[in-house]
Amino acid sequence: MKKKEEYLSPVRKRQIELFKKYYDVDEENKLVHLCFHFEKASDILKVEYGGGKNPVIDGTIIENISKTLSKIPLGYKADINFVIDDYEGNKPDELLTALNDSIEIGHYGVLKETRKKGLQIALLIMAGVLCLILMNLGRGAGWFGEGSTEELISEIIDITGWVFIWEAVTLMFISPSEEKTRTILYRKRVNSVSFYEKNNEKPLVKEKCQAIFAEWAEESSAIRSSRLLYLVAGVGLIGTGFSNLIAMIFSFTNGSISYSPLTLTVTIIFTLVLFAFQMLAGISGISSYCGYGHFRKTSGFFGVASLILCVTFLSGTIANGILHNSINWKSIISAIFALFFYIAFAFAWGFSIVSRKENQKSSK
């Protein structure tokens, strides 16, 4: 039977050959033994960065390991071996714990950074879409004047809207997180971590990656789904609130529909109240997504209240359009579109209840 290596591409063969020159490569088990040698234990520690009882692993050590991991041939994992001449009274198992804790702390930082980036992406998309809506409605209503003035203002708003959307795409696909990449490398490419003494082939302490990552706290699928839906619903409700406001202003300024003073007053008040509740519901949804803030405790109330107002607004707009034989389709479409975000809000609230019950069961 031919060896598997004969089927490797020339690039992959050469990569493995180079690694064999500088690292101990176990081709049968697909392992690369990475050895990091230090004279003293203090060389990998940054005591001044701490403040507690235990020292902190120097961040440059973790960065150097991740850079080396990124160069390992695909399909291979790494055994990370620290060889220290003088432990200076530090226990190897405590150093291993400090290394694991440093990587785990970075993992939780990645989760926080991911939530922050998700919020930025959603807000940028919302701002971009609102700019495009404003441009189309504004040109139709003559808000930007005439001739070259209208073209200039419309072009500025149009470019601004697409810049917002492009920034969201950039954050989503083109700007990866270095910390996230590092965490993924550790989880996917590390087989074990060991600490050795000089001239001793037997490790003082060794731990498999499965045991290292098993201690990490992970969010359940219900929590992740709840967060995502809260983000979509929260930003969507804020966006539709502004969209309803723009649509109302458009309907009152384009002159195609005449309103009685009573109808005009009631419509303005109702639209402003709906706008306020949609803002509060959106903020509470974003707070629930972020996991902090007083508004997250009132997400259910504002969600239900704004839904009732939205349905009432939709029914009133349709009834008023039928009565005057002139239906405001922009307001109706905006209100119908908002219903999708209320559905997302409802599912987010339901997933949050499921996640709370799961946490209660796990804590017992």
C-alpha positions in Angstrom: 0.0 0.0 0.0 1.4 3.4 -0.9 2.0 5.9 1.9 -0.4 8.7 2.3 2.4 11.3 2.0 2.8 10.4 -1.7 -0.6 11.9 -2.4 0.2 15.2 -0.7 0.6 18.3 -2.9 4.2 19.6 -3.4 3.5 22.6 -1.3 2.2 20.5 1.6 5.2 18.1 1.3 7.6 21.0 1.4 5.9 22.6 4.4 6.1 19.4 6.4 9.8 18.9 5.4 10.6 22.4 6.7 8.8 21.8 10.0 10.8 18.6 10.4 14.0 20.6 10.2 13.1 22.8 13.2 10.4 20.9 15.2 9.8 17.4 16.3 7.0 16.1 13.9 5.1 12.9 14.6 3.6 12.2 11.1 1.8 9.1 12.2 -0.2 10.8 14.9 -0.2 14.2 13.0 1.4 16.0 15.9 4.0 18.8 16.1 5.9 19.1 19.3 6.5 22.8 20.0 9.2 23.4 22.6 9.5 26.8 24.3 12.6 27.1 26.4 13.1 29.6 29.2 15.8 30.1 31.8 13.5 31.3 34.6 9.8 31.0 35.3 9.7 34.7 35.7 10.4 35.0 32.0 6.9 33.9 31.2 5.2 35.9 34.0 4.1 39.5 34.4 3.6 39.9 38.1 3.0 43.6 37.8 0.0 43.1 35.6 -1.8 41.2 38.3 -2.7 42.3 41.8 -4.0 39.1 43.2 -2.2 36.2 44.8 -1.2 34.6 41.5 1.0 35.9 38.7 -0.2 36.5 35.2 1.2 34.9 32.1 2.9 37.4 29.8 0.7 38.2 26.8 3.6 38.1 24.4 4.1 34.4 25.3 0.5 33.6 24.2 0.9 35.7 21.1 4.1 33.9 20.1 2.4 30.5 20.6 -0.5 31.5 18.5 1.7 32.7 15.7 3.5 29.4 15.6 0.2 27.5 15.7 -1.0 29.4 12.7 2.0 28.0 10.7 1.4 24.3 11.5 0.3 22.3 8.5 -3.4 21.6 8.2 -4.5 18.4 9.7 -1.8 18.5 12.4 -2.1 19.5 16.1 0.5 20.7 18.5 1.9 19.6 21.8 3.0 22.7 23.5 6.0 22.0 25.8 7.5 24.6 28.2 11.0 23.7 29.3 12.1 25.9 32.2 15.6 25.7 33.9 14.7 27.4 37.1 11.1 27.4 38.3 12.0 29.9 41.1 9.7 28.3 43.6 6.7 28.3 41.2 4.8 25.1 40.9 4.4 23.7 37.4 0.7 22.9 37.9 0.1 26.5 38.9 1.9 27.8 35.8 -0.2 25.5 33.7 -3.3 26.9 35.4 -2.2 30.4 34.9 -1.7 29.7 31.1 -5.1 28.1 30.8 -6.7 31.0 32.7 -5.1 33.6 30.5 -6.4 31.9 27.4 -9.8 31.4 28.9 -10.0 35.1 29.9 -9.2 36.0 26.3 -12.1 33.7 25.2 -14.6 35.7 27.4 -13.2 38.9 26.0 -13.9 37.6 22.5 -17.5 36.9 23.5 -17.9 40.4 24.7 -16.2 41.8 21.6 -18.4 39.7 19.4 -21.6 41.1 21.0 -20.2 44.6 20.6 -19.4 44.1 17.0 -22.8 42.6 16.4 -24.5 45.7 17.8 -22.3 47.9 15.7 -23.1 46.0 12.5 -26.9 46.1 13.2 -26.9 49.8 14.0 -24.8 50.6 10.9 -27.2 48.7 8.7 -30.2 50.4 10.3 -28.6 53.9 9.8 -27.8 53.0 6.1 -31.3 51.8 5.3 -32.9 54.8 7.0 -30.7 57.2 4.9 -31.8 55.4 1.8 -35.5 55.7 2.9 -35.0 59.3 3.7 -33.4 60.0 0.3 -36.3 58.4 -1.7 -39.1 59.9 0.4 -37.4 63.3 0.5 -36.9 63.5 -3.2 -40.6 62.6 -3.7 -41.8 65.2 -1.3 -39.5 67.9 -2.5 -37.7 68.3 0.8 -34.3 68.9 -0.8 -35.3 71.8 -3.1 -35.0 71.6 -6.8 -32.3 71.2 -9.5 -28.7 71.0 -8.6 -29.5 71.5 -4.9 -31.8 68.5 -4.8 -29.2 66.4 -6.7 -26.4 67.4 -4.3 -28.4 66.7 -1.1 -29.8 63.4 -2.4 -26.3 62.3 -3.5 -24.8 63.1 -0.1 -27.6 61.2 1.8 -27.3 58.3 -0.7 -23.5 58.0 -0.3 -23.8 58.3 3.5 -26.3 55.4 3.5 -24.1 53.1 1.4 -21.0 54.1 3.5 -22.9 52.9 6.6 -23.8 49.6 4.9 -20.3 49.1 3.6 -18.9 49.7 7.1 -21.2 47.0 8.4 -20.0 44.6 5.7 -16.4 45.4 6.6 -17.0 44.7 10.2 -18.8 41.5 9.4 -16.4 39.9 6.9 -13.2 41.9 6.3 -12.0 42.8 9.8 -11.5 39.6 11.8 -10.7 39.7 15.5 -7.1 38.8 16.3 -8.2 37.6 19.8 -10.9 35.5 18.3 -8.5 34.0 15.8 -6.1 33.2 18.6 -8.8 31.5 20.7 -9.9 29.4 17.7 -6.3 28.4 17.1 -5.9 27.1 20.7 -9.2 25.2 20.6 -8.6 23.6 17.2 -4.9 23.1 16.9 -3.6 22.3 20.5 -3.4 18.7 21.6 -1.8 19.1 25.0 0.2 21.5 27.2 3.2 20.3 29.3 5.8 21.8 31.6 9.3 20.2 31.7 12.4 20.6 33.8 15.8 21.0 32.0 17.3 17.6 30.9 14.2 15.7 32.0 12.2 14.0 29.4 9.3 13.2 31.7 6.8 16.1 32.0 6.3 17.6 35.5 2.7 18.3 34.5 0.7 17.6 31.4 -2.9 18.3 30.4 -4.9 17.4 27.3 -6.8 20.2 25.5 -10.1 18.4 26.1 -9.6 18.8 29.8 -8.5 22.4 29.4 -11.5 23.6 27.4 -14.0 21.5 29.3 -13.9 24.0 32.1 -14.8 26.9 29.9 -18.3 28.3 30.5 -20.4 28.2 27.3 -23.8 29.8 26.6 -26.6 27.4 25.6 -28.2 27.5 22.2 -31.3 29.1 23.8 -29.3 32.0 25.2 -27.5 32.6 21.9 -30.7 32.5 19.9 -32.3 34.8 22.4 -29.5 37.3 22.2 -29.5 37.3 18.4 -33.3 37.7 18.1 -33.2 40.5 20.7 -30.6 42.3 18.6 -32.6 41.9 15.4 -35.8 42.9 17.1 -34.4 45.8 19.1 -32.6 47.5 16.2 -35.4 46.7 13.8 -38.0 48.3 16.1 -35.9 51.4 16.4 -35.5 51.5 12.6 -39.2 51.1 12.0 -40.0 53.7 14.6 -37.9 56.3 12.7 -39.4 54.9 9.4 -42.9 55.5 10.7 -42.0 59.0 11.7 -40.5 59.8 8.3 -43.6 58.2 6.6 -45.9 60.4 8.7 -44.0 63.6 7.9 -44.1 62.6 4.2 -47.8 62.0 4.2 -48.5 65.4 5.8 -46.2 67.4 3.6 -46.7 65.9 0.1 -50.2 67.5 -0.2 -51.8 64.4 -1.8 -53.9 63.6 1.3 -56.1 66.2 3.2 -56.7 65.6 6.9 -59.2 67.2 9.2 -57.7 69.0 12.2 -59.0 66.3 14.5 -57.6 63.5 12.4 -54.3 65.3 12.0 -53.9 65.9 15.8 -54.9 62.3 16.7 -52.5 60.8 14.0 -49.6 63.0 15.2 -50.1 62.1 18.8 -50.6 58.4 18.2 -47.5 58.3 15.9 -45.4 60.0 18.5 -46.6 57.7 21.2 -45.9 54.6 19.0 -42.5 56.0 18.1 -41.7 56.4 21.8 -42.7 52.9 22.7 -40.9 51.4 19.7 -37.8 53.3 20.9 -38.1 51.9 24.4 -38.9 48.4 23.2 -35.8 48.6 20.9 -33.6 49.9 23.6 -34.8 47.1 26.0 -34.1 44.5 23.2 -30.6 45.8 22.8 -30.1 45.9 26.5 -31.2 42.2 26.7 -28.8 41.4 23.8 -25.9 43.1 25.7 -26.9 41.4 29.0 -26.9 44.6 31.1 -29.0 47.7 31.6 -32.2 48.4 33.5 -34.3 48.4 30.3 -33.8 44.6 29.8 -36.1 44.0 32.8 -38.9 45.8 31.0 -38.5 44.3 27.5 -41.6 42.2 27.8 -43.8 45.2 28.8 -42.5 47.6 26.1 -42.7 44.8 23.5 -46.3 44.0 24.2 -47.3 47.7 24.5 -45.7 48.8 21.3 -47.2 45.7 19.5 -50.7 46.7 20.6 -50.0 50.3 19.5 -48.6 49.1 16.2 -51.7 47.0 15.4 -54.0 49.8 16.4 -52.0 52.3 14.2 -52.1 49.9 11.3 -55.9 49.3 11.7 -56.5 53.1 12.1 -54.4 53.9 9.0 -56.3 51.4 6.9 -59.7 52.5 8.2 -58.8 56.2 7.6 -57.6 55.4 4.1 -60.7 53.6 3.2 -62.9 56.4 4.6 -61.1 59.1 2.6 -60.5 56.8 -0.4 -56.8 57.4 -0.1 -54.7 54.8 1.6 -51.2 55.8 3.0 -49.4 52.7 1.7 -46.0 53.8 3.0 -47.2 53.9 6.6 -49.1 50.6 6.2 -46.0 48.8 4.7 -43.8 50.2 7.5 -46.2 49.0 10.1 -46.5 45.5 8.5 -42.8 45.3 8.3 -42.6 46.1 12.0 -44.7 43.1 12.8 -41.8 40.8 11.7 -39.6 42.4 14.4 -42.4 41.9 17.0 -42.4 38.2 16.1 -38.6 38.1 16.5 -39.0 39.9 19.9 -41.6 37.3 21.0 -39.3 34.4 20.1 -36.4 36.1 21.9 -38.5 36.5 25.0 -39.5 32.8 24.8 -35.9 31.7 24.3 -34.9 33.8 27.3 -37.5 32.0 29.5 -36.2 28.6 28.3 -32.6 29.6 29.1 -33.6 30.7 32.6 -35.2 27.4 33.2 -32.1 25.6 31.9 -29.9 27.6 34.3 -32.2 26.9 37.2 -32.0 23.1 36.5 -28.2 23.2 36.1 -27.8 25.1 39.4 -29.7 22.6 41.4 
